[in-house]
Amino acid sequence: MATIESAVEVPYGRHVKKTWRLVETDNYGRDYPNEKFIAIDIPSEEWAKLFVDAHNKGLEQQRILRAVEHIEIVYTLEPGFEP
């Protein structure tokens, strides 16, 4: 599988930021699960899965969590310059 860096030309002054988000969804497998983000910018997949596993331990819950990778291209701030 190609990485985002090889698939997209990142403009000068920007970088790729990869984080994980938690999505609340229903547990029924329907076409319209009414999903929503409940946590953003979790730094690693391991941390995200810890939250998901802890939440989803209960049996027969109507709402469950899923961890999804989030990728964005963000502006890189330039440091000041003093001659």
PyMOL Python script that loads the backbone (N, CA, C, O; Angstrom):
from pymol import cmd

cmd.read_pdbstr("""\
ATOM      1  N   MET A   1       0.848  -1.179   0.000  1.00  0.00           N
ATOM      2  CA  MET A   1       0.000   0.000   0.000  1.00  0.00           C
ATOM      3  C   MET A   1       0.893   1.242   0.000  1.00  0.00           C
ATOM      4  O   MET A   1       1.881   1.298   0.732  1.00  0.00           O
ATOM      5  N   ALA A   2       0.553   2.220  -0.806  1.00  0.00           N
ATOM      6  CA  ALA A   2       1.332   3.450  -0.901  1.00  0.00           C
ATOM      7  C   ALA A   2       1.102   4.317   0.327  1.00  0.00           C
ATOM      8  O   ALA A   2       0.006   4.338   0.887  1.00  0.00           O
ATOM      9  N   THR A   3       2.138   5.028   0.737  1.00  0.00           N
ATOM     10  CA  THR A   3       1.993   5.962   1.843  1.00  0.00           C
ATOM     11  C   THR A   3       1.454   7.280   1.312  1.00  0.00           C
ATOM     12  O   THR A   3       1.504   7.535   0.109  1.00  0.00           O
ATOM     13  N   ILE A   4       0.943   8.107   2.196  1.00  0.00           N
ATOM     14  CA  ILE A   4       0.389   9.394   1.774  1.00  0.00           C
ATOM     15  C   ILE A   4       1.473  10.264   1.164  1.00  0.00           C
ATOM     16  O   ILE A   4       1.200  11.044   0.251  1.00  0.00           O
ATOM     17  N   GLU A   5       2.718  10.142   1.662  1.00  0.00           N
ATOM     18  CA  GLU A   5       3.799  10.951   1.126  1.00  0.00           C
ATOM     19  C   GLU A   5       4.086  10.605  -0.335  1.00  0.00           C
ATOM     20  O   GLU A   5       4.423  11.493  -1.118  1.00  0.00           O
ATOM     21  N   SER A   6       3.960   9.348  -0.712  1.00  0.00           N
ATOM     22  CA  SER A   6       4.228   8.965  -2.090  1.00  0.00           C
ATOM     23  C   SER A   6       3.005   9.156  -2.987  1.00  0.00           C
ATOM     24  O   SER A   6       3.150   9.217  -4.207  1.00  0.00           O
ATOM     25  N   ALA A   7       1.830   9.251  -2.423  1.00  0.00           N
ATOM     26  CA  ALA A   7       0.607   9.373  -3.216  1.00  0.00           C
ATOM     27  C   ALA A   7       0.224  10.826  -3.482  1.00  0.00           C
ATOM     28  O   ALA A   7      -0.486  11.115  -4.445  1.00  0.00           O
ATOM     29  N   VAL A   8       0.695  11.749  -2.624  1.00  0.00           N
ATOM     30  CA  VAL A   8       0.301  13.150  -2.731  1.00  0.00           C
ATOM     31  C   VAL A   8       1.556  14.012  -2.705  1.00  0.00           C
ATOM     32  O   VAL A   8       2.454  13.791  -1.893  1.00  0.00           O
ATOM     33  N   GLU A   9       1.612  14.985  -3.590  1.00  0.00           N
ATOM     34  CA  GLU A   9       2.722  15.925  -3.560  1.00  0.00           C
ATOM     35  C   GLU A   9       2.414  16.961  -2.481  1.00  0.00           C
ATOM     36  O   GLU A   9       1.442  17.709  -2.588  1.00  0.00           O
ATOM     37  N   VAL A  10       3.242  16.999  -1.450  1.00  0.00           N
ATOM     38  CA  VAL A  10       3.025  17.922  -0.338  1.00  0.00           C
ATOM     39  C   VAL A  10       3.703  19.242  -0.680  1.00  0.00           C
ATOM     40  O   VAL A  10       4.910  19.263  -0.920  1.00  0.00           O
ATOM     41  N   PRO A  11       2.958  20.342  -0.707  1.00  0.00           N
ATOM     42  CA  PRO A  11       3.546  21.635  -1.060  1.00  0.00           C
ATOM     43  C   PRO A  11       4.631  22.068  -0.068  1.00  0.00           C
ATOM     44  O   PRO A  11       4.635  21.653   1.091  1.00  0.00           O
ATOM     45  N   TYR A  12       5.544  22.908  -0.550  1.00  0.00           N
ATOM     46  CA  TYR A  12       6.598  23.444   0.315  1.00  0.00           C
ATOM     47  C   TYR A  12       5.968  24.170   1.504  1.00  0.00           C
ATOM     48  O   TYR A  12       4.964  24.866   1.355  1.00  0.00           O
ATOM     49  N   GLY A  13       6.560  24.004   2.666  1.00  0.00           N
ATOM     50  CA  GLY A  13       6.063  24.677   3.865  1.00  0.00           C
ATOM     51  C   GLY A  13       4.937  23.932   4.565  1.00  0.00           C
ATOM     52  O   GLY A  13       4.313  24.462   5.485  1.00  0.00           O
ATOM     53  N   ARG A  14       4.679  22.707   4.132  1.00  0.00           N
ATOM     54  CA  ARG A  14       3.624  21.910   4.762  1.00  0.00           C
ATOM     55  C   ARG A  14       4.157  20.520   5.048  1.00  0.00           C
ATOM     56  O   ARG A  14       5.164  20.102   4.476  1.00  0.00           O
ATOM     57  N   HIS A  15       3.476  19.802   5.941  1.00  0.00           N
ATOM     58  CA  HIS A  15       3.866  18.427   6.235  1.00  0.00           C
ATOM     59  C   HIS A  15       2.615  17.590   6.499  1.00  0.00           C
ATOM     60  O   HIS A  15       1.532  18.121   6.746  1.00  0.00           O
ATOM     61  N   VAL A  16       2.790  16.295   6.441  1.00  0.00           N
ATOM     62  CA  VAL A  16       1.691  15.369   6.669  1.00  0.00           C
ATOM     63  C   VAL A  16       1.595  15.086   8.164  1.00  0.00           C
ATOM     64  O   VAL A  16       2.589  14.742   8.802  1.00  0.00           O
ATOM     65  N   LYS A  17       0.409  15.230   8.710  1.00  0.00           N
ATOM     66  CA  LYS A  17       0.161  14.952  10.130  1.00  0.00           C
ATOM     67  C   LYS A  17      -0.768  13.748  10.209  1.00  0.00           C
ATOM     68  O   LYS A  17      -1.882  13.783   9.688  1.00  0.00           O
ATOM     69  N   LYS A  18      -0.306  12.674  10.867  1.00  0.00           N
ATOM     70  CA  LYS A  18      -1.116  11.462  11.018  1.00  0.00           C
ATOM     71  C   LYS A  18      -1.498  11.306  12.483  1.00  0.00           C
ATOM     72  O   LYS A  18      -0.636  11.270  13.362  1.00  0.00           O
ATOM     73  N   THR A  19      -2.784  11.215  12.732  1.00  0.00           N
ATOM     74  CA  THR A  19      -3.291  10.966  14.078  1.00  0.00           C
ATOM     75  C   THR A  19      -4.431   9.961  13.974  1.00  0.00           C
ATOM     76  O   THR A  19      -4.766   9.487  12.889  1.00  0.00           O
ATOM     77  N   TRP A  20      -5.006   9.652  15.102  1.00  0.00           N
ATOM     78  CA  TRP A  20      -6.154   8.738  15.151  1.00  0.00           C
ATOM     79  C   TRP A  20      -7.322   9.460  15.787  1.00  0.00           C
ATOM     80  O   TRP A  20      -7.138  10.332  16.636  1.00  0.00           O
ATOM     81  N   ARG A  21      -8.513   9.098  15.379  1.00  0.00           N
ATOM     82  CA  ARG A  21      -9.744   9.651  15.943  1.00  0.00           C
ATOM     83  C   ARG A  21     -10.647   8.516  16.376  1.00  0.00           C
ATOM     84  O   ARG A  21     -10.586   7.411  15.837  1.00  0.00           O
ATOM     85  N   LEU A  22     -11.486   8.804  17.361  1.00  0.00           N
ATOM     86  CA  LEU A  22     -12.483   7.830  17.804  1.00  0.00           C
ATOM     87  C   LEU A  22     -13.830   8.216  17.220  1.00  0.00           C
ATOM     88  O   LEU A  22     -14.249   9.372  17.284  1.00  0.00           O
ATOM     89  N   VAL A  23     -14.494   7.229  16.654  1.00  0.00           N
ATOM     90  CA  VAL A  23     -15.814   7.427  16.051  1.00  0.00           C
ATOM     91  C   VAL A  23     -16.823   6.608  16.843  1.00  0.00           C
ATOM     92  O   VAL A  23     -16.635   5.413  17.069  1.00  0.00           O
ATOM     93  N   GLU A  24     -17.902   7.275  17.264  1.00  0.00           N
ATOM     94  CA  GLU A  24     -18.999   6.561  17.902  1.00  0.00           C
ATOM     95  C   GLU A  24     -19.976   6.158  16.810  1.00  0.00           C
ATOM     96  O   GLU A  24     -20.383   6.990  15.999  1.00  0.00           O
ATOM     97  N   THR A  25     -20.348   4.898  16.786  1.00  0.00           N
ATOM     98  CA  THR A  25     -21.255   4.382  15.763  1.00  0.00           C
ATOM     99  C   THR A  25     -22.213   3.389  16.402  1.00  0.00           C
ATOM    100  O   THR A  25     -22.030   3.006  17.557  1.00  0.00           O
ATOM    101  N   ASP A  26     -23.225   2.974  15.667  1.00  0.00           N
ATOM    102  CA  ASP A  26     -24.131   1.984  16.251  1.00  0.00           C
ATOM    103  C   ASP A  26     -23.571   0.575  16.059  1.00  0.00           C
ATOM    104  O   ASP A  26     -22.620   0.373  15.303  1.00  0.00           O
ATOM    105  N   ASN A  27     -24.153  -0.366  16.730  1.00  0.00           N
ATOM    106  CA  ASN A  27     -23.661  -1.735  16.743  1.00  0.00           C
ATOM    107  C   ASN A  27     -24.562  -2.657  15.929  1.00  0.00           C
ATOM    108  O   ASN A  27     -24.603  -3.863  16.176  1.00  0.00           O
ATOM    109  N   TYR A  28     -25.284  -2.095  14.958  1.00  0.00           N
ATOM    110  CA  TYR A  28     -26.272  -2.895  14.244  1.00  0.00           C
ATOM    111  C   TYR A  28     -25.918  -3.159  12.783  1.00  0.00           C
ATOM    112  O   TYR A  28     -26.589  -3.957  12.129  1.00  0.00           O
ATOM    113  N   GLY A  29     -24.870  -2.499  12.249  1.00  0.00           N
ATOM    114  CA  GLY A  29     -24.479  -2.719  10.867  1.00  0.00           C
ATOM    115  C   GLY A  29     -25.462  -2.168   9.855  1.00  0.00           C
ATOM    116  O   GLY A  29     -25.549  -2.678   8.738  1.00  0.00           O
ATOM    117  N   ARG A  30     -26.201  -1.140  10.224  1.00  0.00           N
ATOM    118  CA  ARG A  30     -27.184  -0.540   9.311  1.00  0.00           C
ATOM    119  C   ARG A  30     -26.498   0.375   8.300  1.00  0.00           C
ATOM    120  O   ARG A  30     -25.303   0.654   8.402  1.00  0.00           O
ATOM    121  N   ASP A  31     -27.268   0.830   7.336  1.00  0.00           N
ATOM    122  CA  ASP A  31     -26.741   1.738   6.318  1.00  0.00           C
ATOM    123  C   ASP A  31     -26.482   3.141   6.856  1.00  0.00           C
ATOM    124  O   ASP A  31     -25.590   3.827   6.357  1.00  0.00           O
ATOM    125  N   TYR A  32     -27.224   3.580   7.843  1.00  0.00           N
ATOM    126  CA  TYR A  32     -27.098   4.943   8.374  1.00  0.00           C
ATOM    127  C   TYR A  32     -26.846   4.884   9.883  1.00  0.00           C
ATOM    128  O   TYR A  32     -27.783   5.012  10.671  1.00  0.00           O
ATOM    129  N   PRO A  33     -25.589   4.693  10.287  1.00  0.00           N
ATOM    130  CA  PRO A  33     -25.299   4.473  11.705  1.00  0.00           C
ATOM    131  C   PRO A  33     -25.231   5.732  12.561  1.00  0.00           C
ATOM    132  O   PRO A  33     -25.006   5.630  13.767  1.00  0.00           O
ATOM    133  N   ASN A  34     -25.421   6.940  11.968  1.00  0.00           N
ATOM    134  CA  ASN A  34     -25.369   8.190  12.731  1.00  0.00           C
ATOM    135  C   ASN A  34     -24.045   8.306  13.493  1.00  0.00           C
ATOM    136  O   ASN A  34     -24.034   8.457  14.715  1.00  0.00           O
ATOM    137  N   GLU A  35     -22.950   8.236  12.769  1.00  0.00           N
ATOM    138  CA  GLU A  35     -21.628   8.297  13.388  1.00  0.00           C
ATOM    139  C   GLU A  35     -21.261   9.724  13.763  1.00  0.00           C
ATOM    140  O   GLU A  35     -21.742  10.684  13.161  1.00  0.00           O
ATOM    141  N   LYS A  36     -20.390   9.849  14.782  1.00  0.00           N
ATOM    142  CA  LYS A  36     -19.850  11.158  15.143  1.00  0.00           C
ATOM    143  C   LYS A  36     -18.477  10.971  15.776  1.00  0.00           C
ATOM    144  O   LYS A  36     -18.214   9.965  16.435  1.00  0.00           O
ATOM    145  N   PHE A  37     -17.601  11.964  15.564  1.00  0.00           N
ATOM    146  CA  PHE A  37     -16.295  11.951  16.207  1.00  0.00           C
ATOM    147  C   PHE A  37     -16.456  12.332  17.662  1.00  0.00           C
ATOM    148  O   PHE A  37     -17.154  13.295  17.980  1.00  0.00           O
ATOM    149  N   ILE A  38     -15.811  11.579  18.556  1.00  0.00           N
ATOM    150  CA  ILE A  38     -15.881  11.942  19.970  1.00  0.00           C
ATOM    151  C   ILE A  38     -14.504  12.269  20.541  1.00  0.00           C
ATOM    152  O   ILE A  38     -14.407  12.817  21.639  1.00  0.00           O
ATOM    153  N   ALA A  39     -13.451  11.943  19.820  1.00  0.00           N
ATOM    154  CA  ALA A  39     -12.102  12.297  20.247  1.00  0.00           C
ATOM    155  C   ALA A  39     -11.240  12.484  19.008  1.00  0.00           C
ATOM    156  O   ALA A  39     -11.333  11.720  18.048  1.00  0.00           O
ATOM    157  N   ILE A  40     -10.406  13.504  19.043  1.00  0.00           N
ATOM    158  CA  ILE A  40      -9.539  13.759  17.906  1.00  0.00           C
ATOM    159  C   ILE A  40      -8.089  13.862  18.350  1.00  0.00           C
ATOM    160  O   ILE A  40      -7.799  14.083  19.525  1.00  0.00           O
ATOM    161  N   ASP A  41      -7.189  13.699  17.399  1.00  0.00           N
ATOM    162  CA  ASP A  41      -5.749  13.856  17.602  1.00  0.00           C
ATOM    163  C   ASP A  41      -5.167  12.945  18.671  1.00  0.00           C
ATOM    164  O   ASP A  41      -4.402  13.398  19.523  1.00  0.00           O
ATOM    165  N   ILE A  42      -5.517  11.683  18.634  1.00  0.00           N
ATOM    166  CA  ILE A  42      -4.866  10.681  19.487  1.00  0.00           C
ATOM    167  C   ILE A  42      -3.578  10.295  18.766  1.00  0.00           C
ATOM    168  O   ILE A  42      -3.627   9.919  17.595  1.00  0.00           O
ATOM    169  N   PRO A  43      -2.418  10.378  19.439  1.00  0.00           N
ATOM    170  CA  PRO A  43      -1.141  10.284  18.735  1.00  0.00           C
ATOM    171  C   PRO A  43      -0.781   8.927  18.141  1.00  0.00           C
ATOM    172  O   PRO A  43       0.020   8.872  17.207  1.00  0.00           O
ATOM    173  N   SER A  44      -1.332   7.848  18.638  1.00  0.00           N
ATOM    174  CA  SER A  44      -0.927   6.541  18.107  1.00  0.00           C
ATOM    175  C   SER A  44      -2.107   5.579  18.026  1.00  0.00           C
ATOM    176  O   SER A  44      -3.117   5.739  18.710  1.00  0.00           O
ATOM    177  N   GLU A  45      -1.943   4.580  17.170  1.00  0.00           N
ATOM    178  CA  GLU A  45      -2.971   3.552  17.021  1.00  0.00           C
ATOM    179  C   GLU A  45      -3.149   2.769  18.319  1.00  0.00           C
ATOM    180  O   GLU A  45      -4.266   2.397  18.677  1.00  0.00           O
ATOM    181  N   GLU A  46      -2.050   2.520  19.017  1.00  0.00           N
ATOM    182  CA  GLU A  46      -2.116   1.760  20.276  1.00  0.00           C
ATOM    183  C   GLU A  46      -2.981   2.480  21.306  1.00  0.00           C
ATOM    184  O   GLU A  46      -3.813   1.853  21.962  1.00  0.00           O
ATOM    185  N   TRP A  47      -2.792   3.792  21.453  1.00  0.00           N
ATOM    186  CA  TRP A  47      -3.602   4.557  22.408  1.00  0.00           C
ATOM    187  C   TRP A  47      -5.069   4.532  22.007  1.00  0.00           C
ATOM    188  O   TRP A  47      -5.948   4.346  22.849  1.00  0.00           O
ATOM    189  N   ALA A  48      -5.327   4.719  20.725  1.00  0.00           N
ATOM    190  CA  ALA A  48      -6.714   4.725  20.255  1.00  0.00           C
ATOM    191  C   ALA A  48      -7.379   3.382  20.533  1.00  0.00           C
ATOM    192  O   ALA A  48      -8.528   3.336  20.972  1.00  0.00           O
ATOM    193  N   LYS A  49      -6.664   2.294  20.279  1.00  0.00           N
ATOM    194  CA  LYS A  49      -7.250   0.971  20.505  1.00  0.00           C
ATOM    195  C   LYS A  49      -7.454   0.676  21.987  1.00  0.00           C
ATOM    196  O   LYS A  49      -8.361  -0.078  22.339  1.00  0.00           O
ATOM    197  N   LEU A  50      -6.631   1.253  22.862  1.00  0.00           N
ATOM    198  CA  LEU A  50      -6.862   1.113  24.304  1.00  0.00           C
ATOM    199  C   LEU A  50      -8.217   1.706  24.690  1.00  0.00           C
ATOM    200  O   LEU A  50      -8.984   1.082  25.423  1.00  0.00           O
ATOM    201  N   PHE A  51      -8.508   2.905  24.197  1.00  0.00           N
ATOM    202  CA  PHE A  51      -9.802   3.545  24.469  1.00  0.00           C
ATOM    203  C   PHE A  51     -10.952   2.708  23.914  1.00  0.00           C
ATOM    204  O   PHE A  51     -11.950   2.481  24.598  1.00  0.00           O
ATOM    205  N   VAL A  52     -10.803   2.254  22.673  1.00  0.00           N
ATOM    206  CA  VAL A  52     -11.852   1.469  22.018  1.00  0.00           C
ATOM    207  C   VAL A  52     -12.110   0.181  22.776  1.00  0.00           C
ATOM    208  O   VAL A  52     -13.261  -0.154  23.055  1.00  0.00           O
ATOM    209  N   ASP A  53     -11.057  -0.545  23.113  1.00  0.00           N
ATOM    210  CA  ASP A  53     -11.222  -1.816  23.822  1.00  0.00           C
ATOM    211  C   ASP A  53     -11.874  -1.625  25.189  1.00  0.00           C
ATOM    212  O   ASP A  53     -12.741  -2.407  25.580  1.00  0.00           O
ATOM    213  N   ALA A  54     -11.456  -0.580  25.920  1.00  0.00           N
ATOM    214  CA  ALA A  54     -12.039  -0.319  27.244  1.00  0.00           C
ATOM    215  C   ALA A  54     -13.519   0.014  27.130  1.00  0.00           C
ATOM    216  O   ALA A  54     -14.319  -0.450  27.942  1.00  0.00           O
ATOM    217  N   HIS A  55     -13.893   0.801  26.144  1.00  0.00           N
ATOM    218  CA  HIS A  55     -15.293   1.192  25.984  1.00  0.00           C
ATOM    219  C   HIS A  55     -16.159   0.037  25.494  1.00  0.00           C
ATOM    220  O   HIS A  55     -17.286  -0.133  25.957  1.00  0.00           O
ATOM    221  N   ASN A  56     -15.646  -0.748  24.572  1.00  0.00           N
ATOM    222  CA  ASN A  56     -16.453  -1.782  23.926  1.00  0.00           C
ATOM    223  C   ASN A  56     -16.513  -3.096  24.691  1.00  0.00           C
ATOM    224  O   ASN A  56     -17.058  -4.074  24.179  1.00  0.00           O
ATOM    225  N   LYS A  57     -15.966  -3.145  25.906  1.00  0.00           N
ATOM    226  CA  LYS A  57     -15.989  -4.384  26.690  1.00  0.00           C
ATOM    227  C   LYS A  57     -17.393  -4.795  27.111  1.00  0.00           C
ATOM    228  O   LYS A  57     -17.669  -5.985  27.264  1.00  0.00           O
ATOM    229  N   GLY A  58     -18.277  -3.830  27.298  1.00  0.00           N
ATOM    230  CA  GLY A  58     -19.636  -4.153  27.719  1.00  0.00           C
ATOM    231  C   GLY A  58     -20.364  -4.969  26.664  1.00  0.00           C
ATOM    232  O   GLY A  58     -20.143  -4.792  25.466  1.00  0.00           O
ATOM    233  N   LEU A  59     -21.218  -5.850  27.110  1.00  0.00           N
ATOM    234  CA  LEU A  59     -21.954  -6.709  26.177  1.00  0.00           C
ATOM    235  C   LEU A  59     -23.213  -6.017  25.666  1.00  0.00           C
ATOM    236  O   LEU A  59     -23.893  -5.308  26.408  1.00  0.00           O
ATOM    237  N   GLU A  60     -23.508  -6.232  24.400  1.00  0.00           N
ATOM    238  CA  GLU A  60     -24.733  -5.763  23.756  1.00  0.00           C
ATOM    239  C   GLU A  60     -24.956  -4.259  23.910  1.00  0.00           C
ATOM    240  O   GLU A  60     -26.055  -3.823  24.255  1.00  0.00           O
ATOM    241  N   GLN A  61     -23.930  -3.482  23.658  1.00  0.00           N
ATOM    242  CA  GLN A  61     -24.069  -2.031  23.688  1.00  0.00           C
ATOM    243  C   GLN A  61     -24.723  -1.559  22.397  1.00  0.00           C
ATOM    244  O   GLN A  61     -24.511  -2.136  21.330  1.00  0.00           O
ATOM    245  N   GLN A  62     -25.517  -0.506  22.508  1.00  0.00           N
ATOM    246  CA  GLN A  62     -26.138   0.062  21.309  1.00  0.00           C
ATOM    247  C   GLN A  62     -25.146   0.907  20.528  1.00  0.00           C
ATOM    248  O   GLN A  62     -25.212   0.960  19.300  1.00  0.00           O
ATOM    249  N   ARG A  63     -24.226   1.569  21.222  1.00  0.00           N
ATOM    250  CA  ARG A  63     -23.234   2.422  20.578  1.00  0.00           C
ATOM    251  C   ARG A  63     -21.841   1.888  20.900  1.00  0.00           C
ATOM    252  O   ARG A  63     -21.548   1.563  22.050  1.00  0.00           O
ATOM    253  N   ILE A  64     -20.983   1.799  19.886  1.00  0.00           N
ATOM    254  CA  ILE A  64     -19.618   1.322  20.082  1.00  0.00           C
ATOM    255  C   ILE A  64     -18.644   2.348  19.500  1.00  0.00           C
ATOM    256  O   ILE A  64     -19.043   3.256  18.771  1.00  0.00           O
ATOM    257  N   LEU A  65     -17.367   2.189  19.834  1.00  0.00           N
ATOM    258  CA  LEU A  65     -16.327   3.050  19.297  1.00  0.00           C
ATOM    259  C   LEU A  65     -15.511   2.303  18.259  1.00  0.00           C
ATOM    260  O   LEU A  65     -15.344   1.085  18.327  1.00  0.00           O
ATOM    261  N   ARG A  66     -15.008   3.060  17.298  1.00  0.00           N
ATOM    262  CA  ARG A  66     -14.044   2.558  16.312  1.00  0.00           C
ATOM    263  C   ARG A  66     -12.899   3.554  16.252  1.00  0.00           C
ATOM    264  O   ARG A  66     -13.110   4.757  16.404  1.00  0.00           O
ATOM    265  N   ALA A  67     -11.691   3.059  16.033  1.00  0.00           N
ATOM    266  CA  ALA A  67     -10.533   3.926  15.835  1.00  0.00           C
ATOM    267  C   ALA A  67     -10.295   4.055  14.336  1.00  0.00           C
ATOM    268  O   ALA A  67     -10.231   3.053  13.623  1.00  0.00           O
ATOM    269  N   VAL A  68     -10.165   5.294  13.859  1.00  0.00           N
ATOM    270  CA  VAL A  68      -9.899   5.530  12.441  1.00  0.00           C
ATOM    271  C   VAL A  68      -8.686   6.442  12.296  1.00  0.00           C
ATOM    272  O   VAL A  68      -8.489   7.371  13.079  1.00  0.00           O
ATOM    273  N   GLU A  69      -7.882   6.155  11.283  1.00  0.00           N
ATOM    274  CA  GLU A  69      -6.708   6.980  11.028  1.00  0.00           C
ATOM    275  C   GLU A  69      -7.147   8.283  10.378  1.00  0.00           C
ATOM    276  O   GLU A  69      -8.022   8.300   9.513  1.00  0.00           O
ATOM    277  N   HIS A  70      -6.519   9.380  10.812  1.00  0.00           N
ATOM    278  CA  HIS A  70      -6.827  10.702  10.261  1.00  0.00           C
ATOM    279  C   HIS A  70      -5.536  11.284   9.707  1.00  0.00           C
ATOM    280  O   HIS A  70      -4.527  11.349  10.409  1.00  0.00           O
ATOM    281  N   ILE A  71      -5.568  11.704   8.453  1.00  0.00           N
ATOM    282  CA  ILE A  71      -4.386  12.266   7.798  1.00  0.00           C
ATOM    283  C   ILE A  71      -4.750  13.642   7.263  1.00  0.00           C
ATOM    284  O   ILE A  71      -5.779  13.818   6.611  1.00  0.00           O
ATOM    285  N   GLU A  72      -3.886  14.617   7.550  1.00  0.00           N
ATOM    286  CA  GLU A  72      -4.106  15.945   7.020  1.00  0.00           C
ATOM    287  C   GLU A  72      -2.769  16.578   6.644  1.00  0.00           C
ATOM    288  O   GLU A  72      -1.721  16.208   7.174  1.00  0.00           O
ATOM    289  N   ILE A  73      -2.821  17.513   5.743  1.00  0.00           N
ATOM    290  CA  ILE A  73      -1.623  18.263   5.363  1.00  0.00           C
ATOM    291  C   ILE A  73      -1.723  19.602   6.069  1.00  0.00           C
ATOM    292  O   ILE A  73      -2.675  20.353   5.856  1.00  0.00           O
ATOM    293  N   VAL A  74      -0.742  19.901   6.908  1.00  0.00           N
ATOM    294  CA  VAL A  74      -0.780  21.109   7.733  1.00  0.00           C
ATOM    295  C   VAL A  74       0.389  22.029   7.393  1.00  0.00           C
ATOM    296  O   VAL A  74       1.427  21.584   6.903  1.00  0.00           O
ATOM    297  N   TYR A  75       0.202  23.301   7.658  1.00  0.00           N
ATOM    298  CA  TYR A  75       1.221  24.316   7.409  1.00  0.00           C
ATOM    299  C   TYR A  75       2.316  24.188   8.462  1.00  0.00           C
ATOM    300  O   TYR A  75       2.027  23.993   9.642  1.00  0.00           O
ATOM    301  N   THR A  76       3.564  24.297   8.040  1.00  0.00           N
ATOM    302  CA  THR A  76       4.706  24.275   8.948  1.00  0.00           C
ATOM    303  C   THR A  76       5.148  25.708   9.197  1.00  0.00           C
ATOM    304  O   THR A  76       5.482  26.429   8.257  1.00  0.00           O
ATOM    305  N   LEU A  77       5.151  26.127  10.465  1.00  0.00           N
ATOM    306  CA  LEU A  77       5.575  27.482  10.801  1.00  0.00           C
ATOM    307  C   LEU A  77       7.078  27.624  10.607  1.00  0.00           C
ATOM    308  O   LEU A  77       7.841  26.716  10.936  1.00  0.00           O
ATOM    309  N   GLU A  78       7.498  28.761  10.074  1.00  0.00           N
ATOM    310  CA  GLU A  78       8.912  29.037   9.861  1.00  0.00           C
ATOM    311  C   GLU A  78       9.458  29.773  11.080  1.00  0.00           C
ATOM    312  O   GLU A  78       8.791  30.664  11.608  1.00  0.00           O
ATOM    313  N   PRO A  79      10.652  29.420  11.534  1.00  0.00           N
ATOM    314  CA  PRO A  79      11.251  30.146  12.657  1.00  0.00           C
ATOM    315  C   PRO A  79      11.686  31.553  12.230  1.00  0.00           C
ATOM    316  O   PRO A  79      11.856  31.828  11.042  1.00  0.00           O
ATOM    317  N   GLY A  80      11.858  32.422  13.199  1.00  0.00           N
ATOM    318  CA  GLY A  80      12.314  33.781  12.903  1.00  0.00           C
ATOM    319  C   GLY A  80      13.759  33.772  12.418  1.00  0.00           C
ATOM    320  O   GLY A  80      14.485  32.796  12.604  1.00  0.00           O
ATOM    321  N   PHE A  81      14.161  34.874  11.795  1.00  0.00           N
ATOM    322  CA  PHE A  81      15.514  34.986  11.261  1.00  0.00           C
ATOM    323  C   PHE A  81      16.140  36.266  11.796  1.00  0.00           C
ATOM    324  O   PHE A  81      15.555  37.346  11.708  1.00  0.00           O
ATOM    325  N   GLU A  82      17.321  36.127  12.343  1.00  0.00           N
ATOM    326  CA  GLU A  82      18.067  37.312  12.791  1.00  0.00           C
ATOM    327  C   GLU A  82      19.427  37.275  12.146  1.00  0.00           C
ATOM    328  O   GLU A  82      20.160  36.299  12.302  1.00  0.00           O
ATOM    329  N   PRO A  83      19.787  38.338  11.410  1.00  0.00           N
ATOM    330  CA  PRO A  83      21.089  38.358  10.744  1.00  0.00           C
ATOM    331  C   PRO A  83      22.250  38.503  11.716  1.00  0.00           C
ATOM    332  O   PRO A  83      23.406  38.535  11.296  1.00  0.00           O
TER     333      PRO A  83
END
""", "prot")
cmd.dss("prot")
cmd.show_as("cartoon", "prot")
cmd.util.cbc("prot")
cmd.orient("prot")
